[in-house]
Amino acid sequence: MNAGPGRPSGGGGRNRRRRGRRPPHRGGPHGRDRQQHSGIYTAPMDHSYRAALAGNNNARPGRQRPGFAPSYAPAEPEPLPQRDDANSRIFAFVDDLFFLAKIQETARKLNVKVEFVKAEKDLLDRMHQNGEEKPSLIIFDLNNVNAKPLTLIPKLKSKLKKGTSIIGFLSHVQGDLKQKAHEAGCDMVLPRSAFSQNLPQLLRRHGASEEQTAD
């Protein structure tokens, strides 16, 4: 039977229903505060943060996102004085067409002579023509299987001693090959990207004659 309008059971029932309809997120000032704080913390805060980042990126295009280290490209070095009679001081065991063209173009801009060789005999013949002057730099594409870099590098290092730097480049995921190249005698082993980025500085430094280096 339904309770009448003044009976205690009716009031208690209403009170119970009212109390039961007051979860933390509805009803009362505390529930509204939580809603407001929750709203500020999710959508509004997130969108304003993204907008601020977008604004910063538009105002300063070179700025990196938080947590990402900026990348700085080294400045292009000045070309060396033109010397048509200079001997080649840099030799490269490179048959990859992309890097072959890149080395040629960079060397041309810097007035540096670079000779590409395919085998040990080619290098020894060129060294013999240069007389007493030893190569300053030998570049190896460590994935150039025809040059047999891990076999040839120890021979060259033993013959040329410290007067010649040997630099190899490879894919950044070839950790085992990098270790073997160091053990073979490579003075420096670089990922392809780092080699490309530092190529102008390497060619200019090693392409300069002893007189130009002294100046």
CORFEN-V593959 format. One record per helix or strand. SS is the DSSP state (H for helix, E for strand). FROM is the first residue (numbers start at 1). TO is the last residue. If there is no record, write none. Layout:
ss->[SS:SS]
from->[FROM:FROM]
to->[TO:TO]
//
This chain:
ss->[H:H:E:H:E:H:E:H:H:E:H:E:H:H]
from->[8:28:90:97:114:120:137:145:149:165:175:188:192:210]
to->[20:59:93:110:116:129:141:147:163:170:184:191:207:214]
//
